[in-house]
Amino acid sequence: MNPWIHLDTAQIPGGGELKLMQRGQDYSIMSGNIELMNSRLYGSEVALFKLAWAKAAQRRAPRILIGGLGMGFTLRAALADLPKDGRIVVAELVPEVIAWAGSHLAPLYGDSLSDPRARIVQGDVADRLAEAKPPYDLILMDVDNGPDGLNRDANDSLYSLHGLTNLKRATKPGGVVAIWSAAHDDKFARRFAHAGFTVTEHKVGASPSGKGPKHVIWVGVVR
C-alpha cells in the first residue's frame, strides 16, 4: 500500500494546525493524529445539504450559508440542486483550506469554484451570522467536529444557547439550520430545540453508500 504523503500544513487562527495528506487518489485532512476528513468518506457532508434542502426546496431565490468549506462536498451537493437564482456563501476560517480547494484538492471541486452562484469568504462564520441581512433560507454548519469541538475553543460558542439564538436570528422564519456532528449529544439536541427550532436527528453513514462509521446531523426548522 502506498504511504501517505504530507502535502501542506495550515495554522488554525487561535491555535492548532491542520495537515493535508495524500495517498494515491485519496486525500485526508488531519488534526494531530485525528482524521477530520477523508475524500472517500463524504456521505454525511452530502447529507448535511440534502436533509436540509428537503425541508426548503420550494423557496424562491434561496440564500444558503455554509459554515466550513472542508473538501467541498457540501458545496458541490448544494450547487447540484440549487436553482439558477439561488446563492451560496461559504465561510471558511483557515485561508490554506481555501487555497487547497484551488490547488491540491481541485479534482474534488470540479467547476464549483467558478460557479457564479457560490462565493467563498475567508473568515469566521460567526461574523457572517452577525451580518445576515437579509437572513438566510438555509444555514449548514460543519465547523470543527460539531458541538464537541476539537480544534478551536471559540467554536464552542457557536453551539451554545447564545450561538444557537444567533443562528435562529440569521435564518428566515420557517428556514432551516442543519448541524453536522461526529457523535450524538443529548444535551446539545435539547439546547438546539430550546433555542426555537423544531429538531430532528439523523444518523448517516460516512461512506457515500451509507455504510461505515455513523455521523449525526441535526436539522432544525425555525419555529
Secondary structure per residue as TSV (DSSP state, phi and psi in degrees):
chain	resnum	aa	ss	phi	psi
A	1	M	-	360.0	137.7
A	2	N	-	-65.6	144.0
A	3	P	-	-76.6	157.8
A	4	W	-	-72.7	137.9
A	5	I	E	-109.3	131.5
A	6	H	E	-83.0	111.4
A	7	L	E	-87.7	-40.6
A	8	D	E	-165.9	162.4
A	9	T	E	-127.9	140.6
A	10	A	E	-124.0	136.5
A	11	Q	E	-88.5	131.0
A	12	I	-	-85.7	124.9
A	13	P	T	-53.1	127.8
A	14	G	T	96.3	-7.5
A	15	G	S	124.4	151.6
A	16	G	-	92.6	169.7
A	17	E	E	-147.4	158.7
A	18	L	E	-118.5	145.5
A	19	K	E	-120.3	131.9
A	20	L	E	-97.8	124.3
A	21	M	E	-120.9	153.1
A	22	Q	E	-137.9	139.9
A	23	R	E	-139.4	106.3
A	24	G	T	63.0	-123.1
A	25	Q	T	-92.9	2.6
A	26	D	E	-99.7	145.0
A	27	Y	E	-125.9	151.3
A	28	S	E	-142.7	142.1
A	29	I	E	-114.1	123.6
A	30	M	E	-114.0	147.4
A	31	S	E	-119.4	103.4
A	32	G	T	62.9	-124.9
A	33	N	T	-96.5	6.6
A	34	I	E	-100.5	126.9
A	35	E	E	-83.5	119.9
A	36	L	E	-88.0	-36.2
A	37	M	E	-146.5	147.8
A	38	N	E	-140.2	134.9
A	39	S	T	-68.3	-12.5
A	40	R	T	-88.7	-15.9
A	41	L	-	-118.9	78.2
A	42	Y	-	-121.2	10.6
A	43	G	H	-59.7	-41.2
A	44	S	H	-74.7	-27.5
A	45	E	H	-67.7	-38.7
A	46	V	H	-67.9	-42.3
A	47	A	H	-63.2	-29.5
A	48	L	H	-54.9	-44.1
A	49	F	H	-75.3	-48.2
A	50	K	H	-58.8	-43.2
A	51	L	H	-67.3	-36.6
A	52	A	H	-72.8	-42.8
A	53	W	H	-62.9	-31.5
A	54	A	T	-59.7	-23.7
A	55	K	T	-101.4	1.9
A	56	A	T	-143.4	11.3
A	57	A	T	-67.4	-18.0
A	58	Q	T	-87.2	-1.0
A	59	R	-	-73.5	141.7
A	60	R	S	-83.8	141.6
A	61	A	S	43.1	56.6
A	62	P	-	-66.3	140.8
A	63	R	E	-109.8	128.7
A	64	I	E	-123.5	136.4
A	65	L	E	-113.4	127.5
A	66	I	E	-111.6	121.8
A	67	G	E	-94.0	106.2
A	68	G	-	104.7	119.5
A	69	L	-	-84.1	-40.3
A	70	G	T	58.6	-128.9
A	71	M	T	-102.1	10.4
A	72	G	S	85.6	7.1
A	73	F	H	-70.2	-37.1
A	74	T	H	-66.9	-42.3
A	75	L	H	-60.2	-46.8
A	76	R	H	-62.8	-40.1
A	77	A	H	-63.5	-40.8
A	78	A	H	-66.2	-44.1
A	79	L	H	-65.1	-28.9
A	80	A	H	-66.0	-30.1
A	81	D	H	-108.8	-13.9
A	82	L	-	-70.3	134.8
A	83	P	-	-67.6	168.3
A	84	K	T	-62.3	-29.0
A	85	D	T	-91.1	5.8
A	86	G	-	-80.5	157.9
A	87	R	E	-138.8	143.2
A	88	I	E	-127.2	134.1
A	89	V	E	-115.3	128.3
A	90	V	E	-110.8	122.2
A	91	A	E	-101.3	119.9
A	92	E	E	-126.8	124.8
A	93	L	S	-72.6	-37.8
A	94	V	-	-95.0	114.0
A	95	P	H	-61.1	-33.1
A	96	E	H	-64.4	-32.4
A	97	V	H	-62.9	-38.3
A	98	I	H	-66.7	-41.5
A	99	A	H	-63.2	-40.1
A	100	W	H	-60.4	-34.1
A	101	A	H	-59.1	-34.4
A	102	G	T	-96.8	1.5
A	103	S	T	-127.8	-94.8
A	104	H	T	-56.8	-40.4
A	105	L	T	-97.5	10.5
A	106	A	H	-52.7	-36.6
A	107	P	H	-61.1	-25.7
A	108	L	H	-79.5	-24.3
A	109	Y	H	-90.1	-21.4
A	110	G	T	57.0	-132.5
A	111	D	T	-100.0	16.3
A	112	S	G	-66.4	-29.4
A	113	L	G	-71.8	-22.9
A	114	S	G	-98.2	2.0
A	115	D	-	-69.8	124.6
A	116	P	T	-67.1	-12.3
A	117	R	T	-80.7	-12.5
A	118	A	E	-117.3	143.7
A	119	R	E	-138.1	128.9
A	120	I	E	-102.5	128.0
A	121	V	E	-118.2	126.7
A	122	Q	E	-83.2	122.3
A	123	G	S	154.1	177.8
A	124	D	-	-75.5	131.8
A	125	V	H	-61.6	-26.0
A	126	A	H	-59.4	-33.6
A	127	D	H	-68.5	-38.0
A	128	R	H	-66.4	-36.3
A	129	L	H	-66.2	-40.7
A	130	A	H	-67.3	-25.9
A	131	E	T	-103.4	17.6
A	132	A	-	-73.6	83.5
A	133	K	S	-134.6	108.2
A	134	P	S	-74.9	169.6
A	135	P	-	-65.3	165.9
A	136	Y	E	-89.8	156.3
A	137	D	E	-80.9	-39.3
A	138	L	E	-133.6	140.6
A	139	I	E	-127.4	125.4
A	140	L	E	-116.3	117.0
A	141	M	E	-109.3	114.3
A	142	D	-	-131.2	67.8
A	143	V	-	-111.0	128.0
A	144	D	T	59.8	-131.1
A	145	N	T	-111.4	19.7
A	146	G	S	98.3	-160.6
A	147	P	S	-57.6	-29.0
A	148	D	S	-99.0	79.3
A	149	G	-	-69.9	155.9
A	150	L	S	-110.3	-33.5
A	151	N	S	-102.6	-27.6
A	152	R	-	-150.0	116.7
A	153	D	G	-58.4	-33.9
A	154	A	G	-62.4	-24.0
A	155	N	G	-66.1	-26.4
A	156	D	G	-59.1	-31.5
A	157	S	G	-67.2	-23.4
A	158	L	G	-63.2	-28.7
A	159	Y	G	-107.8	7.5
A	160	S	S	-74.9	172.0
A	161	L	H	-61.0	-39.0
A	162	H	H	-63.5	-43.6
A	163	G	H	-64.3	-39.6
A	164	L	H	-68.7	-33.5
A	165	T	H	-64.2	-38.5
A	166	N	H	-65.5	-37.5
A	167	L	H	-61.8	-42.7
A	168	K	H	-63.5	-42.5
A	169	R	H	-62.5	-30.3
A	170	A	T	-87.2	2.9
A	171	T	E	-117.9	139.5
A	172	K	E	-64.8	155.4
A	173	P	E	-54.5	131.0
A	174	G	E	78.5	-0.6
A	175	G	E	-72.8	177.6
A	176	V	E	-127.9	135.7
A	177	V	E	-119.8	124.7
A	178	A	E	-117.2	137.5
A	179	I	E	-128.4	126.4
A	180	W	E	-89.2	141.7
A	181	S	E	-146.5	146.4
A	182	A	S	-72.3	-19.5
A	183	A	S	-153.6	162.5
A	184	H	-	-69.5	150.8
A	185	D	-	-152.1	100.2
A	186	D	H	-59.2	-44.2
A	187	K	H	-62.8	-41.6
A	188	F	H	-66.0	-42.2
A	189	A	H	-58.3	-41.8
A	190	R	H	-67.6	-39.4
A	191	R	H	-64.9	-40.1
A	192	F	H	-59.5	-46.5
A	193	A	H	-66.4	-39.2
A	194	H	H	-63.5	-26.2
A	195	A	T	-76.4	-4.2
A	196	G	T	111.3	27.6
A	197	F	E	-120.4	147.2
A	198	T	E	-89.9	114.7
A	199	V	E	-110.8	135.5
A	200	T	E	-122.3	147.3
A	201	E	E	-114.2	136.8
A	202	H	E	-129.4	131.6
A	203	K	E	-99.9	123.0
A	204	V	E	-129.1	149.6
A	205	G	E	-76.4	146.1
A	206	A	S	-68.6	-32.2
A	207	S	S	-77.0	148.1
A	208	P	T	-57.5	-24.1
A	209	S	T	-77.9	-8.8
A	210	G	S	90.6	-3.3
A	211	K	-	-92.3	-178.1
A	212	G	S	83.5	-165.1
A	213	P	S	-56.6	146.8
A	214	K	E	-100.3	137.4
A	215	H	E	-113.7	170.1
A	216	V	E	-119.4	135.4
A	217	I	E	-126.0	122.7
A	218	W	E	-97.0	132.3
A	219	V	E	-115.6	118.7
A	220	G	E	-116.1	128.2
A	221	V	E	-101.7	129.8
A	222	V	E	-63.7	127.2
A	223	R	-	-84.2	360.0
